[in-house]
């Protein structure tokens, strides 16, 4: 028997279009009409109507008046699904490549609500001794003293920040930011520049960079981080590291939310 067909040849275009509709619908928490969804996904309106009708029958979307919203059965299945297993499998090669490129530790963390993060994947460069950050998978770090945490905090409003940050910010190293006003200014810079950095803030001698990974709706889906000791990973390496990290972010986005064929 011959070779199995390439995966692209096995793709069902109707399923691909239905997924595009679901992803677009996720951008509209209050719902959207079939006409609007068809226009935004560039799917012919009759096709969009048929797919939405099928998705409604299966419980993957619900319809309230003329607006469609994500459905009850989609929510039920989401609660059952392992939130990280498939994600890690898809993004691990990109994280491995980044760690090898920079010869440092690279990690990926995902938000748990708007006030917590969980490290789910890591990789180490060739000269990182002791297995890198793997022992920290599943653990959490102080938001105000980690570059990963600062990316998450930068997403929040002033009122939300005031409600989740303690009055006194704990110090972990010589340069930990413990002044809430100074932290607020830093978070403003994170929003503007698109990355966060810590230097002797979580541990002495540790420099860490983080970049956000955003989904197709622009929401924070994960945080990519590179860590290294300052004697090796100093501030002079930040520009090149940020460029490599952005390329990795782009690769992760392509893997997770690759644009489907428009036909």
C-alpha positions, -999 to 999 in steps of 0.1 A, spaced: 0 0 0 11 35 -7 20 63 17 -8 78 38 -21 111 24 -5 143 37 -24 158 67 -34 188 45 -52 164 21 -72 150 50 -85 184 62 -122 187 61 -129 223 49 -164 224 65 -149 216 99 -121 242 94 -147 268 86 -168 259 116 -138 263 138 -132 297 123 -167 307 132 -163 295 168 -130 314 172 -146 345 158 -176 341 180 -153 339 210 -144 376 203 -180 385 209 -190 376 245 -225 392 239 -231 374 207 -230 382 170 -253 377 140 -247 351 113 -243 379 88 -216 396 109 -198 363 116 -198 355 78 -183 389 70 -157 387 97 -146 352 87 -149 357 50 -172 327 47 -201 329 23 -232 338 41 -253 307 31 -224 285 42 -221 303 75 -258 299 81 -256 262 75 -226 257 97 -241 278 125 -273 258 123 -254 225 126 -233 239 155 -265 250 172 -281 215 168 -250 200 185 -249 225 213 -217 241 202 -234 274 197 -267 288 211 -289 314 195 -306 342 214 -330 361 191 -307 368 161 -274 366 180 -253 335 183 -232 328 214 -208 300 223 -229 270 233 -235 250 265 -220 217 252 -189 235 241 -185 248 277 -192 214 291 -165 198 269 -141 225 278 -143 217 315 -135 180 307 -105 186 284 -70 186 297 -61 223 295 -24 219 289 -15 184 274 -22 193 238 -9 228 242 25 217 255 29 191 228 24 218 201 46 245 215 74 225 230 95 224 198 95 262 196 105 266 232 133 240 227 146 260 197 146 292 217 165 277 246 190 263 222 194 296 204 200 316 235 217 288 256 195 297 285 163 284 301 129 292 284 95 287 299 59 291 290 32 300 315 -5 303 312 -29 326 331 -52 312 357 -78 340 358 -64 375 360 -43 371 391 -24 339 388 -1 321 364 11 285 360 43 274 344 34 245 321 65 239 298 102 246 299 134 239 280 171 244 288 201 254 267 230 230 263 251 246 291 223 250 317 232 226 345 207 207 366 177 204 343 168 241 340 134 252 352 116 218 349 115 214 387 93 246 388 66 233 365 32 237 383 46 262 407 38 299 409 59 330 413 52 363 430 36 385 403 53 418 413 88 402 414 88 381 382 88 392 346 60 367 338 39 382 366 45 417 354 32 408 319 0 396 336 -3 426 359 1 449 329 -31 436 315 -52 448 345 -69 480 353 -58 502 382 -88 492 402 -81 455 397 -44 460 406 -54 478 438 -77 449 447 -52 420 442 -19 435 453 -11 435 490 -5 468 507 31 458 513 49 441 484 73 414 497 110 418 489 128 387 475 161 402 463 181 435 464 161 451 436 126 438 442 101 466 435 82 471 467 67 505 461 33 502 445 37 536 426 70 525 411 55 491 401 26 509 384 50 530 364 69 498 354 36 481 343 28 511 321 62 506 304 55 469 300 23 478 281 41 503 259 71 482 250 55 448 249 78 430 273 88 428 309 123 425 325 135 417 360 170 422 372 180 410 407 143 411 417 133 375 423 167 360 429 201 376 432 220 374 400 189 364 379 178 383 348 145 374 332 126 386 301 90 379 293 68 385 262 30 380 260 15 354 236 -19 366 224 -48 347 208 -66 357 176 -88 381 197 -58 398 212 -63 383 247 -33 372 267 -31 334 263 4 327 276 37 343 286 70 333 271 100 338 294 138 335 292 159 332 324 196 333 329 223 343 354 235 378 349 272 368 345 261 350 313 227 366 305 234 403 310 216 434 298 237 436 267 219 404 255 184 418 259 179 431 223 189 399 206 170 378 232 138 399 226 141 394 188 145 356 192 116 356 217 93 375 193 101 349 165 92 322 190 59 340 199 51 342 162 58 305 158 36 296 188 8 318 174 11 301 140 9 266 156 -21 274 178 -41 298 157 -28 293 121 -50 311 97 -73 286 79 -77 285 42 -101 311 30 -117 290 3 
